Amino acid sequence: MSCESQASEAYSHEVSSAGFWPGNAAFPQTAFYSYAYPEPAGFRDRPVTPGVRFDKALGEFILLYDTVRSAAEPEALLLEFLSTTYAAAAETGGWDRAALECPIGASASGLAVVAYHHSYGSQVSLRGLRTAEIGASPPPLP
């Protein structure tokens, strides 16, 4: 599957995407990001994790890496960021959360993980992947 077809598949439905940004000349800060596509009305105005901001130029919620690194409980802060920004996308997008979600650490039957790969960041694209638990190592990129 080509990168173009992966991106087309990833964006054929609503998506909440989050990841790590190492920084570059355009945005020189290391950060975690989260966005929704297409962006539902009200998404950027939803309250999320304290210390997170919505960057209008990027169209994403941003949590600086230094904020996570210096937090008393960095893993808890990052999980809260991922959870609250996903909830913002799901709630403003009117998603059927009961049909889409499973408990943290569990695997949903037939869960499809679909994302894309760009030169500025890497995400894995797999259809029908089932993992034993969240945090399991992804397979190597082809």
Backbone as a ProteinNet text record, in pm:
[ID]
protein_1_A
[PRIMARY]
MSCESQASEAYSHEVSSAGFWPGNAAFPQTAFYSYAYPEPAGFRDRPVTPGVRFDKALGEFILLYDTVRSAAEPEALLLEFLSTTYAAAAETGGWDRAALECPIGASASGLAVVAYHHSYGSQVSLRGLRTAEIGASPPPLP
[TERTIARY]
84.6	0	90.1	65.2	147.6	111.7	200.4	174.3	48.1	26.4	-92.1	-219.3	-219.8	-339.9	-359.5	-249.8	-261.5	-324	-278.2	-333.9	-480.3	-512	-650.5	-738.6	-691.9	-767.4	-778.6	-669.1	-668.9	-767.5	-783.7	-871.4	-1004.8	-1043.4	-1172.1	-1286	-1252.9	-1349.4	-1288.5	-1365.7	-1311.3	-1193.7	-1097.8	-981.3	-935	-891	-820	-678	-582.7	-444.2	-358.9	-264.6	-174	-36.6	64.7	198.9	303.1	428.1	544	609	644.1	709	849.4	955.8	1092.1	1136.1	1058.9	1093.9	1161.3	1146.6	1214.9	1224.1	1267.4	1283.7	1150.6	1044	912.5	852.2	873.7	825.7	938.3	1028.7	1152.6	1142.6	1022.6	1007.2	968.5	1021.4	983.4	850.4	754.9	620.1	540.7	433.7	331.3	218.9	152	45.4	-78.1	-190.8	-315.7	-406.5	-466.3	-560	-673.1	-778.1	-891.5	-908.9	-941.9	-966.6	-1087.4	-1182.7	-1192.2	-1219.2	-1174.1	-1188.7	-1335.2	-1394.4	-1534.3	-1549.2	-1663.6	-1692.4	-1679.1	-1607.3	-1590.8	-1473.6	-1406.7	-1295.6	-1186.4	-1140.9	-1027.6	-1062.4	-1190.9	-1233.7	-1263.3	-1253.2	-1282.5	-1174.5	-1215.8	-1114.5	-1045.2	-914.5	-834.1	-736.2	-634.6	-534.8	-477.4	-470.1	-408.2	-264.4	-226.8	-92.9	-85.7	-193.1	-199	-260.2	-209.5	-266.5	-302.6	-398.9	-432.1	-356.1	-271.6	-193.7	-273.7	-322.7	-407.7	-333.3	-204.9	-127.4	-111.8	-90.9	-74.9	-208.2	-311.4	-441.4	-439	-356.2	-336.5	-326.8	-364.6	-332.2	-185.1	-114	28.8	56.5	131	181.5	333.1	401.5	546.7	612.5	714.5	787.8	846.6	897.7	955.3	852	726.7	619.2	600.8	602.4	588.6	710.6	827.7	953	963.5	913.1	925.3	805.2	705.2	585.5	617.8	545.9	563	530.5	430.6	391.8	379.4	490.6	489.3	397.2	395.1	310	163.4	125.1	-14.3	-52.4	38.6	11.9	-7.4	79.7	68.5	-60.4	-94.2	-218.7	-339.3	-335.8	-446.3	-457.7	-344.2	-344.1	-407.8	-364.1	-417	-565.8	-606	-746.5	-836.7	-793.6	-880.9	-890.7	-783.5	-791.5	-871.4	-859.7	-945.1	-1092.1	-1121	-1258.8	-1312.5	-1228.5	-1271.5	-1311.7	-1232.9	-1265.8	-1393.2	-1401.7	-1516.8	-1646.2	-1641.2	-1762.8	-1808.6	-1716.1	-1757.2	-1791.2	-1734.5	-1764.6	-1888.6	-1945.4	-2066.1	-2040.5	-1920.6	-1887	-1960.5	-1989.2	-2050.9	-1939.6	-1909.6	-1794.9	-1811.7	-1932.6	-1954.9	-1916.9	-1938.9	-1906.5	-1758.6	-1690.2	-1552.1	-1447	-1481.6	-1380.2	-1376.4	-1260.8	-1241.5	-1160.8	-1158.7	-1081.6	-933.6	-869.1	-725.4	-654.2	-564.8	-491.1	-556	-676.7	-746.4	-741.3	-770.5	-774	-917.8	-954.9	-1088.8	-1084.3	-1182.6	-1189.7	-1201.2	-1108.8	-1113	-1068	-1003.5	-958.3	-866.2	-895.5	-811.4	-727.5	-598.6	-507.1	-462.5	-504.2	-473.2	-414.4	-295.6	-231.9	-147.2	-48.6	30.9	173.4	258.8	399.9	435.6	498.8	547.2	695.2	761.3	903.7	927.6	826.4	845.5	803.5	754.7	713.1	673.7	671.7	638.6	517	428.5	316.1	297.1	248.6	233.8	94.6	81.4	-47.2	-73.5	-166.2	-201.8	-353	-412.7	-556.1	-578.2	-670.5	-707.7	-605.2	-513.9	-413.1	-478.3	-442.7	-487.3	-363.7	-355.8	-241.8	-289.2	-200.5	-234.8	-263.9	-195.6	-217.8	-164.9	-219.5	-167.1	-22.9	62.9	203.3	284.8	217.6	292.7	375.1	489	575.9	509.6	510.1	453.8	547.9	494.2	581.7	670.8	782.7	870.4	802.9	839.5	785.6	839.9	757	803.2	913.1
-116.3	0	123.7	216.4	337	436.1	531	635	713.1	738.6	812.5	735.1	604.1	525.4	507.4	502.7	494.8	622.8	737.1	864	874.9	829.5	832.1	745.5	626.4	537.8	596.4	651.4	707.3	821.7	898.5	1014.9	992.5	868.3	839.9	851.2	854.4	871.2	971.4	1007.8	1096	1027.8	1107.1	1050.7	1142.6	1081.4	1151.4	1098.1	1187.1	1145.7	1216.7	1144.2	1200.9	1140.7	1214.1	1161.6	1251.5	1221	1293	1369.9	1493.9	1579.3	1613.3	1575.6	1603	1747.6	1823.5	1962.3	1976.7	2093.2	2127	2278.6	2331.2	2476.3	2549.7	2491.4	2556.4	2556.1	2449.4	2439	2374.8	2455.9	2403.2	2345.5	2321.8	2265.4	2118.4	2040.3	1900.2	1895.7	1821.1	1823.9	1699	1678.5	1582.6	1663.7	1605.1	1676.5	1588.6	1653	1580.8	1667.7	1605.5	1678.1	1585.2	1646.1	1570.8	1613.1	1515.6	1545.9	1467.9	1532.6	1677.4	1734.7	1854.9	1914.2	1946.5	1882.7	1912.3	2052.3	2113.7	2244.6	2235	2328.9	2333.7	2253.8	2175	2090.7	2173	2277.4	2355.4	2433.9	2447.1	2522.7	2434.3	2303.3	2212.1	2220.4	2213.7	2208.3	2072	2075.9	1952.8	1965.2	1884.6	1882.2	2021.8	2063.7	2192.4	2197.5	2314	2331.4	2302.2	2250.9	2220.7	2341.5	2372.3	2482.5	2433.5	2500.6	2471.7	2571	2520.3	2604.7	2622.1	2743.9	2769.2	2748.9	2785.4	2769.4	2622	2536.6	2393.4	2320.1	2375.6	2308.6	2189.4	2199.3	2086.5	2134	2044.3	2065.6	2029.4	2107.9	2088.9	2075.6	1971.6	1951.9	1944.5	2045.6	2050.3	1934.9	1878.8	1768.4	1807.5	1929.5	1974.9	1975.1	2003.2	1999.6	1856.9	1761.1	1620.2	1576.1	1609.4	1567.6	1618.1	1738.1	1796.5	1769.2	1698.7	1669.3	1568.5	1577.9	1483	1341	1328.1	1198.2	1211.6	1202.4	1226.3	1131.8	1003.5	907.7	943.3	982.7	1020	1145.8	1242.6	1365.3	1334.3	1253.2	1219.4	1142.1	1046.8	971.4	1064.1	1159.5	1256	1339.4	1384.4	1459.9	1378.8	1255.4	1170.6	1143.1	1119.9	1089.4	1210.5	1327.2	1444.7	1498.8	1489.3	1537.6	1440.9	1310.1	1213.5	1239.4	1258.7	1284.9	1410.9	1513.1	1636.1	1607.4	1525.9	1490.4	1406.3	1305.5	1214.6	1285.8	1368.9	1436.4	1545.4	1627.1	1731.4	1672.2	1555.7	1489.3	1401.6	1383.2	1301	1153.7	1104	963.9	873	752.5	650.5	587.7	648.7	605.8	464.3	425	290	184.4	214.2	118.7	122.8	232.4	250.5	217.4	224.3	220.4	89.2	62.7	-50.4	0.3	-72.8	-26.8	-11.7	84.8	104.5	-25.1	-68.5	-191.7	-313.7	-298.2	-409.9	-391.5	-497.2	-493.6	-506.1	-425.3	-435.8	-534.3	-617.3	-714.5	-641.6	-671.3	-612	-467.4	-420.8	-282.1	-254.7	-151.3	-113.6	7	-6.8	103.1	153	273.2	326.7	465.1	484.6	615.2	629.8	712.2	735.7	769.7	772.8	802.6	924.4	1022.5	1141.5	1156.9	1238.6	1260.7	1333.9	1404.1	1478.4	1400.9	1281.9	1202.4	1064.2	969.5	833	785.3	724	655.9	527.2	425	294.2	281.1	215.3	193.1	43.5	-4.1	-146	-158.6	-248	-271.3	-402	-399.1	-521	-568.9	-481.7	-520.9	-541.3	-647.6	-670.2	-684	-604.4	-613.6	-665.4	-730.9	-787.6	-677.6	-567	-456.1	-328.8	-216.6	-88.9	-79.5	-33.2	-22.7	-137.7	-234.6	-343.4	-286.7	-343.7	-294.5	-312.6	-208.4	-222.7	-304.1	-363.1	-435.5	-336.4	-380.9	-289.3	-235.4	-113.7	-55.3	-133.5	-149.8	-222.6	-148.3
0	0	0	-91.3	-100.9	9.6	32.3	133.1	98.4	-31.6	-73.3	-41.9	-68.7	-40.3	109	184.9	330.4	385	337.3	383	342.8	222.1	176	265.1	300.4	389	528.4	579.1	714.4	726.6	620.9	626.5	555.6	531.9	469.8	570.4	699.1	807.6	906	1006.9	1109.4	1177.9	1221.4	1286.6	1399.8	1506.5	1613	1607.2	1589.3	1574.4	1678.5	1734.6	1833.8	1813.7	1854	1837.8	1900.3	1870.1	1922.7	1808.9	1834.9	1736	1785.1	1711.2	1756.2	1735.4	1659.3	1631.1	1496.2	1436.9	1311.8	1303.2	1191.6	1177.9	1190.4	1139.8	1144.2	1284.1	1359.5	1497.8	1577.2	1631.2	1689.3	1829.6	1878.4	2011.7	2004.4	2095.7	2107.8	2180.6	2125	2182.2	2145.1	2218.3	2180.9	2117.1	2017.9	1947.7	1939.3	1916.2	1894	1808.1	1706.2	1621.2	1580.6	1528.6	1474.8	1329.3	1244.7	1104	1055.2	989.3	981.4	1120.6	1142.9	1276.2	1302.8	1404.3	1435.7	1495.7	1473.7	1532	1683.5	1742.2	1885.9	1940	1856.6	1902	1969	1903.5	1954.4	2080.2	2109.2	2226.9	2347.5	2330.4	2441.5	2548.2	2675.6	2781.8	2779.5	2782.6	2786.6	2902.8	2903.2	3009.2	3036	3164.5	3195.6	3142	3088.5	3032.9	2884.2	2827.4	2684.4	2614.2	2495.8	2418.7	2279	2218.8	2080.3	1994.5	1906.5	1816.2	1687.6	1664.9	1548.3	1416.9	1413.1	1289.3	1252.8	1353.1	1328.6	1322.6	1386.5	1392.6	1487	1593.9	1685.3	1829.7	1920.3	2060.5	2078.2	2158.7	2180.8	2329.9	2365.8	2501.4	2489.5	2539.1	2525.6	2601.3	2541.1	2601.2	2735.7	2746.6	2873.9	2985.6	2952.3	3051.8	3102.4	3010.7	3049.8	3129.5	3080.8	3145	3288	3313.1	3446.5	3537.1	3486.7	3566.9	3676.8	3786.5	3897	3850.8	3763.7	3708.6	3556.8	3485.5	3340.4	3263.1	3298.7	3227.2	3244.5	3366.3	3393.9	3315.8	3308.2	3233.3	3085.5	3029	2887.8	2859.9	2945	2926.1	2936	3028.4	3039.6	2912.2	2858.5	2733	2620.8	2604.9	2498.3	2518.7	2642.2	2672.2	2652.5	2701.5	2692.6	2550.3	2473.4	2335.4	2248.8	2275.9	2206.3	2240.5	2369.5	2412.5	2345.7	2332.6	2265.3	2121.2	2051.4	1912.5	1906	1991.5	1988.9	2025.7	2126.9	2172.7	2076.1	2026.3	1931.8	1795.3	1765.2	1638.8	1643.3	1762.6	1775.2	1749.3	1783.9	1759.6	1856.7	1813.7	1898.7	1982.1	2094.8	2175.1	2227.5	2261.1	2314	2210.3	2083.2	1977.4	1939.8	1970.7	1926.3	2030.1	2157.8	2262.4	2338.2	2396.8	2485.8	2604.8	2714.7	2831.4	2798.1	2863.2	2844.4	2882	2794.9	2818.9	2756.4	2701.9	2638.1	2487.3	2415.9	2270.6	2224	2127.9	2070.3	1954.5	1945.1	1836.8	1703.7	1613.9	1481.6	1476.9	1580.8	1584.7	1466	1392.4	1278.7	1317.3	1304.8	1330.6	1193.8	1160.9	1028.8	1046.4	996.2	1001.9	876.4	879.1	759.9	797.4	698.3	719.5	634.8	696.5	626.1	656.5	580	603.7	735.2	786.7	911.4	1035	1018.5	1133.7	1087.9	1177.2	1139.8	1216	1146.4	1206.5	1126.6	1191.2	1128	1068.6	956.9	893.5	882.6	958.3	957.8	969	891.2	900.1	973.6	1067.7	1137.8	1238.6	1281.4	1378.9	1514.2	1581.2	1717.4	1803.3	1906.8	1996.9	2130.9	2202.7	2332.7	2433.1	2420.4	2512.6	2451.5	2498.1	2453.3	2499.9	2413.8	2447.2	2391.1	2329.2	2266	2153	2127.4	2021.6	1886.4	1803.2	1669.2	1582.7	1477.7	1385.1	1311.9	1256.3	1184.1	1060.8	1022.8	899.8	780.8	678.1	558	486.8
[MASK]
++++++++++++++++++++++++++++++++++++++++++++++++++++++++++++++++++++++++++++++++++++++++++++++++++++++++++++++++++++++++++++++++++++++++++++++

